[in-house]
């Protein structure tokens, strides 16, 4: 099967943007009526021409989500292990050129954070670090997962991309899923925002989901950082990537996240601002394209927005998040990677879900199901 890099190179961002602008209301109506939607139907559904059809999209998205996922909402929390990083990224508070005090949690500090998260009710944790291979490389990650796994049903990870054999070494320790955002699929824009460090290698990052699929990971999370480029173009390429992976690594599950650029220490203004209404449109378009994909919304988004969008296709939410190493117990005032918007407690989020007819699910997946499939 052709590599995704070669598929991506067949498309020019400018041409995709032109196609998006040329979408008509008839194209949108055909996409809505289609029983099996294509990537081009998705393009129609994220176009400006689809804006008047948002209510119909939302109704269909909610119906599909209930059919596939029921009234369940997964809850998880990020656990930041380190803010050390060897990359320069223009949009990140952990960037190498951002002169802040660096912090990497020790074993004892990790367990203190674990204790707090468990007291909140979480059974699914997302481990996050900066990209500093010498400090938080394979050995550190392997040790951290060994420490954490006995306390959680699910351990996910969002760290620097690793080689296939490194993922293969972490999976037996309890690694359940990996999130890896391409940030932007526009090569020239990617270079501008990643001028230094291993992350500047566009192709190595692009091929990370392939290495994960070959390693046999349970789930891969994808996404583009909304604001670096035109969100519609990057979302088209993310959906294209998703379809490629689902076809090639069909045993793996997939999730899509919607990180909108948030303020941080150093500042990076979005090139293109996405409105709340447009984010709803994108969420619904993904659900209409792929009824099985998991859709995740973080505390980057406001309390008001999360209250109103949870019924429209979202299947997992973070709650009570801290985006700094030691933020729950060890060192609450250390540098955040970005500012969060929804600061409600996990208990408050769970109560909100129950009031809206949802069942809060504190873990992602039960290991026993591995043997039932």
C-alpha positions as CSV (number, residue, x, y, z in Angstrom):
1,X,0.0,0.0,0.0
2,X,1.3,3.5,-0.9
3,X,2.7,5.5,2.0
4,X,0.7,8.4,3.4
5,X,3.5,10.8,2.5
6,X,3.0,9.9,-1.1
7,X,-0.7,10.4,-0.8
8,X,-0.3,13.8,0.9
9,X,2.1,14.9,-1.9
10,X,-0.6,14.4,-4.4
11,X,-2.5,17.3,-3.0
12,X,-1.6,21.0,-2.8
13,X,-3.1,23.0,0.1
14,X,-4.0,25.9,-2.3
15,X,-5.9,23.5,-4.5
16,X,-7.9,22.1,-1.6
17,X,-8.7,25.6,-0.4
18,X,-10.0,26.4,-3.9
19,X,-12.2,23.3,-3.8
20,X,-13.6,24.3,-0.4
21,X,-14.5,27.7,-1.6
22,X,-16.2,26.3,-4.7
23,X,-18.5,24.0,-2.8
24,X,-22.2,24.8,-3.5
25,X,-25.3,24.2,-1.4
26,X,-26.2,21.3,-3.8
27,X,-22.8,19.6,-2.9
28,X,-23.7,19.9,0.8
29,X,-27.2,18.5,0.3
30,X,-25.8,15.5,-1.6
31,X,-23.2,14.9,1.1
32,X,-25.9,15.0,3.8
33,X,-28.1,12.6,1.8
34,X,-25.3,10.1,1.1
35,X,-25.4,6.9,3.2
36,X,-21.7,6.3,2.9
37,X,-19.8,9.6,2.9
38,X,-16.5,10.1,1.1
39,X,-13.6,12.4,1.9
40,X,-15.1,14.8,-0.7
41,X,-18.4,14.7,1.1
42,X,-16.5,15.7,4.3
43,X,-14.9,18.5,2.3
44,X,-18.4,19.8,1.5
45,X,-19.6,19.5,5.1
46,X,-16.7,21.6,6.4
47,X,-17.1,24.3,3.7
48,X,-18.6,27.7,4.3
49,X,-21.5,26.6,2.1
50,X,-22.5,24.0,4.8
51,X,-22.9,26.7,7.5
52,X,-26.7,27.1,6.9
53,X,-27.1,23.3,7.3
54,X,-25.5,23.1,10.7
55,X,-28.7,22.2,12.6
56,X,-29.4,19.3,10.2
57,X,-25.7,18.2,10.6
58,X,-26.0,18.4,14.4
59,X,-29.2,16.2,14.5
60,X,-27.6,13.6,12.3
61,X,-24.3,13.7,14.2
62,X,-26.1,13.2,17.6
63,X,-28.2,10.3,16.2
64,X,-25.1,8.5,14.8
65,X,-23.2,9.1,18.1
66,X,-26.0,7.6,20.2
67,X,-26.2,4.6,17.8
68,X,-22.5,3.9,18.1
69,X,-21.5,5.0,21.6
70,X,-24.8,5.3,23.5
71,X,-25.0,7.8,26.4
72,X,-21.5,7.1,27.5
73,X,-18.8,9.8,27.9
74,X,-15.2,8.9,28.7
75,X,-13.4,11.1,31.1
76,X,-9.6,11.4,31.4
77,X,-7.0,13.6,32.8
78,X,-3.5,14.7,31.5
79,X,-0.6,14.0,33.8
80,X,2.3,16.2,32.8
81,X,5.6,14.5,33.6
82,X,8.1,17.1,32.3
83,X,8.3,20.5,30.6
84,X,11.8,19.9,29.3
85,X,12.0,20.2,25.5
86,X,14.7,20.4,22.8
87,X,12.4,21.8,20.1
88,X,11.6,25.4,19.2
89,X,7.9,25.6,18.5
90,X,6.4,29.1,18.1
91,X,3.1,28.2,19.8
92,X,4.2,26.2,22.8
93,X,5.1,27.3,26.4
94,X,7.6,24.5,26.6
95,X,9.6,25.7,23.6
96,X,13.4,25.6,24.1
97,X,13.7,29.3,23.5
98,X,11.2,30.1,26.2
99,X,13.4,30.9,29.3
100,X,11.5,29.2,32.1
101,X,12.5,26.9,34.9
102,X,12.3,23.3,33.7
103,X,10.9,20.5,35.8
104,X,10.8,16.7,35.4
105,X,9.0,14.6,38.0
106,X,10.8,12.1,40.1
107,X,9.3,8.7,40.9
108,X,8.0,10.0,44.3
109,X,6.5,13.1,42.6
110,X,4.8,11.0,40.0
111,X,3.1,8.9,42.7
112,X,2.0,12.1,44.5
113,X,0.2,13.2,41.3
114,X,-1.2,9.7,40.8
115,X,-2.7,9.8,44.3
116,X,-4.5,13.1,43.6
117,X,-5.9,11.9,40.2
118,X,-7.1,8.7,41.7
119,X,-8.9,10.6,44.5
120,X,-10.7,12.5,41.8
121,X,-12.1,9.3,40.4
122,X,-10.0,8.9,37.2
123,X,-9.0,5.5,35.9
124,X,-7.6,6.8,32.6
125,X,-4.6,9.0,32.5
126,X,-2.8,10.7,29.6
127,X,1.0,11.1,30.1
128,X,2.4,14.3,28.6
129,X,6.0,15.5,28.3
130,X,8.0,18.0,26.3
131,X,10.3,16.5,23.6
132,X,13.6,15.9,25.3
133,X,14.9,12.5,24.4
134,X,17.9,12.5,26.7
135,X,15.8,13.4,29.8
136,X,12.4,11.9,29.1
137,X,13.3,9.2,26.5
138,X,12.4,5.6,26.4
139,X,14.0,4.6,29.8
140,X,12.1,7.4,31.6
141,X,8.8,6.6,29.9
142,X,9.1,2.9,30.5
143,X,9.8,3.5,34.2
144,X,6.9,6.0,34.5
145,X,4.4,3.6,32.9
146,X,5.6,0.9,35.3
147,X,4.9,3.2,38.2
148,X,1.5,4.4,37.0
149,X,-0.1,1.4,35.4
150,X,-1.0,-0.4,38.6
151,X,-3.2,2.5,39.5
152,X,-5.1,3.0,36.3
153,X,-7.0,0.8,33.9
154,X,-5.7,2.8,30.9
155,X,-2.5,4.7,30.3
156,X,-2.2,6.9,27.2
157,X,0.7,9.0,26.1
158,X,1.4,12.2,24.2
159,X,5.2,12.6,24.0
160,X,7.8,12.9,21.3
161,X,7.4,10.5,18.4
162,X,9.3,7.2,18.9
163,X,10.7,4.5,16.7
164,X,8.6,1.4,16.2
165,X,10.7,-0.8,18.4
166,X,10.4,1.7,21.2
167,X,6.6,1.6,21.0
168,X,6.9,-2.2,21.0
169,X,8.8,-2.0,24.3
170,X,6.2,0.2,26.0
171,X,3.1,-1.6,25.0
172,X,3.7,-4.7,27.2
173,X,4.3,-2.3,30.1
174,X,0.7,-1.1,29.8
175,X,0.7,1.6,27.1
176,X,-2.8,1.7,25.7
177,X,-2.9,4.5,23.2
178,X,-0.8,7.3,21.8
179,X,-1.8,10.8,20.7
180,X,0.4,12.4,18.0
181,X,-0.7,15.6,16.4
182,X,0.8,16.6,13.1
183,X,0.1,20.3,14.1
184,X,-0.3,21.2,10.4
185,X,-0.1,19.2,7.2
186,X,1.1,22.3,5.3
187,X,4.8,21.6,4.8
188,X,5.9,25.3,4.4
189,X,3.9,26.4,7.4
190,X,5.2,23.5,9.5
191,X,8.8,24.7,8.8
192,X,8.0,28.2,10.0
193,X,6.6,27.0,13.3
194,X,9.2,24.2,14.0
195,X,12.6,25.7,13.1
196,X,14.8,23.7,15.5
197,X,14.9,20.2,17.1
198,X,13.8,16.7,16.1
199,X,10.3,17.9,15.6
200,X,11.4,20.0,12.6
201,X,11.5,16.7,10.7
202,X,8.0,16.8,9.0
203,X,8.2,13.3,7.5
204,X,9.3,11.5,10.7
205,X,6.4,13.0,12.6
206,X,4.0,12.2,9.7
207,X,5.0,8.6,9.7
208,X,4.5,8.1,13.5
209,X,1.0,6.7,13.2
210,X,2.3,4.1,10.8
211,X,5.0,3.1,13.3
212,X,2.3,2.8,15.9
213,X,0.1,0.7,13.7
214,X,2.9,-1.6,12.9
215,X,3.8,-1.9,16.7
216,X,0.2,-3.0,17.4
217,X,-1.0,-0.1,19.6
218,X,-4.6,-0.3,20.7
219,X,-5.5,3.3,19.7
220,X,-4.0,6.3,17.9
221,X,-5.1,9.9,18.4
222,X,-4.8,12.4,15.5
223,X,-5.4,16.1,15.1
224,X,-4.1,19.4,13.8
225,X,-3.4,22.4,15.9
226,X,-6.2,24.7,14.8
227,X,-4.9,28.2,14.1
228,X,-1.6,27.5,12.4
229,X,-3.1,27.2,9.0
230,X,-6.6,27.4,7.4
231,X,-8.5,25.0,9.6
232,X,-10.6,23.5,6.8
233,X,-7.5,22.5,4.8
234,X,-5.8,21.0,7.8
235,X,-9.0,19.1,8.8
236,X,-9.3,17.7,5.2
237,X,-5.8,16.3,5.5
238,X,-6.4,15.0,9.0
239,X,-9.5,13.1,7.7
240,X,-7.5,11.9,4.7
241,X,-4.8,10.6,7.1
242,X,-7.5,8.9,9.3
243,X,-9.0,7.0,6.3
244,X,-5.6,5.9,5.2
245,X,-4.8,4.5,8.7
246,X,-8.2,2.8,9.2
247,X,-7.7,0.9,5.9
248,X,-4.1,-0.1,6.6
249,X,-4.2,-0.8,10.3
250,X,-7.8,-1.9,10.7
251,X,-7.3,-3.5,14.1
252,X,-6.3,-0.2,15.6
253,X,-8.9,2.3,17.0
254,X,-8.7,6.0,16.2
255,X,-9.6,9.2,17.9
256,X,-9.7,12.8,16.7
257,X,-9.0,15.9,18.9
258,X,-9.7,19.5,18.2
259,X,-6.9,21.6,19.9
260,X,-7.5,25.3,19.2
261,X,-4.5,27.5,19.7
262,X,-4.5,28.8,23.3
263,X,-2.6,31.6,25.0
264,X,0.8,30.7,26.6
265,X,3.9,32.4,28.0
266,X,5.4,33.9,24.8
267,X,2.3,34.1,22.7
268,X,1.4,33.0,19.2
269,X,-1.6,34.5,17.5
270,X,-3.7,32.2,15.3
271,X,-3.3,32.7,11.6
272,X,-6.9,31.8,11.1
273,X,-9.4,32.1,14.0
274,X,-12.0,29.4,14.2
275,X,-15.4,30.4,15.7
276,X,-17.3,28.2,18.1
277,X,-19.9,27.6,15.4
278,X,-17.2,26.5,13.0
279,X,-15.9,24.0,15.6
280,X,-19.3,22.6,16.0
281,X,-19.5,22.2,12.2
282,X,-16.2,20.4,12.2
283,X,-17.2,18.0,15.0
284,X,-20.4,17.1,13.2
285,X,-18.6,16.7,9.9
286,X,-16.2,14.1,11.4
287,X,-19.1,12.2,12.9
288,X,-21.0,12.1,9.6
289,X,-17.8,11.0,7.8
290,X,-16.9,8.3,10.3
291,X,-19.5,7.0,12.8
292,X,-16.9,4.9,14.6
293,X,-14.1,7.4,15.3
294,X,-13.8,8.7,18.8
295,X,-14.0,12.5,19.1
296,X,-12.3,14.2,22.1
297,X,-12.7,17.7,23.6
298,X,-10.2,19.1,26.1
299,X,-10.4,21.8,28.8
300,X,-8.9,24.2,26.2
301,X,-12.5,25.0,25.4
302,X,-14.8,27.1,27.6
303,X,-17.3,25.9,30.1
304,X,-20.2,27.3,28.0
305,X,-19.0,25.7,24.8
306,X,-18.4,22.3,26.4
307,X,-21.8,22.3,28.0
308,X,-23.5,22.8,24.6
309,X,-21.4,20.6,22.4
310,X,-21.2,17.4,24.4
311,X,-24.4,16.0,22.8
312,X,-23.3,16.6,19.2
313,X,-20.8,13.9,18.7
314,X,-18.1,14.1,21.4
315,X,-17.2,10.8,23.1
316,X,-14.5,11.8,25.5
317,X,-13.6,14.8,27.6
318,X,-10.7,15.8,29.9
319,X,-11.7,17.3,33.3
320,X,-9.9,19.1,36.0
321,X,-6.8,19.4,33.8
322,X,-3.4,20.8,34.8
323,X,-1.0,21.4,32.0
324,X,2.2,21.8,34.1
325,X,4.4,19.1,35.6
326,X,3.4,18.6,39.2
327,X,0.3,20.7,38.7
328,X,-2.0,18.6,40.8
329,X,0.1,18.2,44.0
330,X,3.8,18.7,43.6
331,X,4.3,22.2,42.1
332,X,1.0,23.8,41.2
333,X,2.6,27.1,40.1
334,X,5.0,25.8,37.6
335,X,4.8,26.8,33.9
336,X,1.7,25.7,32.0
337,X,2.0,24.5,28.4
338,X,-1.1,26.5,27.6
339,X,-4.0,28.1,29.5
340,X,-7.1,26.0,30.1
341,X,-10.6,27.5,29.9
342,X,-12.8,25.0,31.6
343,X,-11.6,24.9,35.2
344,X,-14.4,22.9,36.7
345,X,-13.6,19.9,38.9
346,X,-14.1,16.3,37.6
347,X,-16.9,15.9,40.0
348,X,-18.7,19.0,38.5
349,X,-18.2,17.6,35.0
350,X,-19.5,14.2,36.0
351,X,-22.6,15.9,37.6
352,X,-23.2,17.9,34.4
353,X,-23.1,14.7,32.3
354,X,-25.6,12.9,34.6
355,X,-27.9,15.9,34.4
356,X,-27.8,15.7,30.6
357,X,-28.5,11.9,30.6
358,X,-25.0,10.7,30.1
359,X,-23.0,8.1,32.0
360,X,-19.5,9.3,33.0
361,X,-17.0,6.5,32.2
362,X,-13.8,7.0,34.1
363,X,-11.7,4.6,31.9
364,X,-11.3,4.1,28.2
365,X,-11.2,0.4,27.7
366,X,-11.2,-2.7,29.9
367,X,-8.3,-5.2,29.3
368,X,-10.7,-8.1,29.6
369,X,-12.2,-7.0,26.3
370,X,-9.0,-7.8,24.6
371,X,-9.7,-11.4,25.0
372,X,-13.4,-11.1,24.0
373,X,-12.7,-9.6,20.6
